[in-house]
Amino acid sequence: MKFITRSLMIFACICMATLFQIMVVSQTATAVDTPLSKMNTTNYGFQLESNVTNGTTPNEIAYRNPQHGIFMLFPSNWTFSTSGLPEYTQVAGFYAPLQNLSDPVPARFTITVMSYQQNVSLKDFTNTTLSSLNQTQEINISSSNPTTLAGQPGYQVIFSTLPNIGNPISFEIMHSWTAIGNKVYVFQYSVESSKFDTYLPTVTQILKSLRIDGTG
């Protein structure tokens, strides 16, 4: 139990560091690779399938990660990347297309999987993460509630970064997670605050499509 608690605290610190890295425009801009619509590949533990038969529209791409048992549907005009991710626990990043030159960075959706030696309690992970967030003076939490992810109990927090001299742009972040066995699955949506509602319906659909096979 002490090992898990210590690991959760370490992850909470890593989580906070990762969240604020979205404000580094140059790092995010170099992370994008190839539009999903142009990919149909099986490597590095993931699969992207352009011919989706069970999606709500024909413009969706299926992302499968057999290693972690993850399945999700994404818009085909989003960009997929496994490079440029700041932490080794992040397994994939998906980026919305930029709308115009005024967009500082694209909307981003990342998948993080933390594996532990023992089973992890959702309650313990949630309490540790919320404690870390509440101690941070650079964010404003607007929502913090239980949720359901892939039919499993989960938790979701929505908060915004506070602009300052070094980072004048405010970002809105939706952090969702669930714990299954010895793994914690974290799904993070981040975008400039003024565009949060623009992409929220799409992200909501992405999360609704989520399936997790805990044996993965």
N, C-alpha and C positions, 0 to 999 in steps of 0.2 A: 504493500500500500504506500509506503514511504517513497518507493521508487517511482510509482505512478504519479503521486502528487508532485514530486520534484520534476518529473518530466513534463507534467502539465504546466507548471510554472515557467519552465524553460520555453515551452511552446508559446505560452502567452506573450513572453518577451519577444520571441521571434515574430509572432503574429503582428505585434504593434510595429516592429521595425519594417515588416513587409508592407503593412497598410500605408505607411507614409512614403514608401518608395514610389507610389504612383504619382507623386507630385514632381518627380524628376523626369522632365519631359524627354530628355535625350535617351534615357534608359528605356522608357516605354516605347519610344518611336523605333528603336532598333530591334525590338523583340518580335515584330510581326514578320511572318515568313510567306505563306502561300494561302490564297483564298481557298476555303473549304470546297467550293464548287470544282476546283481543278485537281483535287486530291482523291485518290482511291488507293489507299496503301495499307499494308500490314507490316509494321516494324516497331521496334522500341517498345513493345508491349501494348500498343494501341492499334485500333482499326478505324478508318474513316470510310463510310459507305455512302456513295452519292445516290444510289437507287433505293430510296426509302419507300417501303410499301405500307408501313404502319404509322406514318407521320400524318399530321393534320393538313399539310400542304406538300406539293411536289418539290418545294424549294427548301427542303430541310436535309441536313446531313446527319447521319447517325455516327456518334462517337462511341466506341466500345473500348474498354480497357479490361481485358480478361484478368490481368494480374491483380487488379483491385476490385473486380466485379462491378464496374461502373458502365451504365448505358445512359446516354443523353442525346437529345435532338437539338441541333443548332441551325440557325438560318444559313443558307448556302453562301450568302455574300459576306459572312464574317470570316475573319482570318484566324487560322490555327497556328499555334507555336508551342514548341517545347524548349525553345531557347530563350534567353533573356529573363528567365524566372529567377528571382533572387534567392530562393531557398530550395534545397534538395527535396523537400517534402512536397513541393508543388509539382504536379504531374502534367499539367496542361494549362494553356492560356488561350482564350478566344477573344478576339477584338472586333468591335463593330466598325463598319466603314466610316471614315471621316466625312462629315456632311459638307463642310466648306473650310476655307482658310482660317476661319475664326476658331475652329476647334483646336484646343491646346493639345489634347491627347485623346485617343479613342476610348470609348466605353470598353471596359474590360471585365471578363468573367474568368476566374481562375479556380482550378480544382486542386485541393491539397489533401493528402492522405498521410496521417500519422499512425505508425504501427508501434505497438508496445509489447512488452514481454507478457503482460497479463491483461485480462479484460479491463476495459475502461468504463467508468460510470459516467453517464451523460450529465448527471447532477454535479459530480465533482468537476468535470471539465468546464461546464457552464459557469459554476461558481468561481472557478479560478480565472476564467476569461473575463467575466464581468467585473471581478475585483480589479484586474489589471486595467480594464478600460475606464472604470470609475476613478482610478488614481491618476489618469492622464488629464492634464490641464489643457490639452490642445485639441480636444474634440467636444462636440455637443451631441449627446445621445437623444434621439427623437422617438425611438421605438425599441422596446425590449420585451419579447414575448415568446412563449412556447410555440412551436410550429410542427408540421409533419413533413418529413422528407422521405421519399420512396416508401411511403407507408410506415415509416418508423418515427418514434418520438424524436423531436429535435428542438432547436432553439434558433431564434433569429434576432439580430440586433441591427438597427439602422442608425447611423450617426454621420456627422459631417465634421470635416477638419476645419479649424478656425484659421482664417487667413492671417498672415503676418508679413513682415518685411521680406523675409527670405522666400516665402511661398504665398504670393498675393491671391492665388486662386483657391477657392474652397471646393473640396470634393465631398460627394455624398457616397457612403459605403454601406452596402447591405451584406452582412456577415451571417451565413447560415451554416449550421453544423448538426451532425448526428453521430452517435457512437454505436458501433455494432461489433460485438466481441472485443478483440484487442485493437480495433482500428477506430480512429476518429476521422470522419469525412467532413471537410470544410469547403464551402462554396462561397466565393466572394465576388460581388458585383460592385464595381467602382466607376465613377464618372464625375465630371464637373457637376457641381450641385444644381446649376440651372438646367441641366439636361437629364437629371435623374428620372423624372416622370416620363420623359420621352422614350427611354429604353425599358422602363419597368415592366410594361406588358409583355415585351419579348422575353425578358429575364424570367418573369413569372411562368411563362410557357415552357422555358427551358427547364426550370426546376420541377414543373409538373411532369415532364417527360422522364425525369430521373428514375432509374431502377438500380438497386444495389443488391448484388449477390454477395452476402457476407462471407462466403467461402472463397471469394476471389483473392 
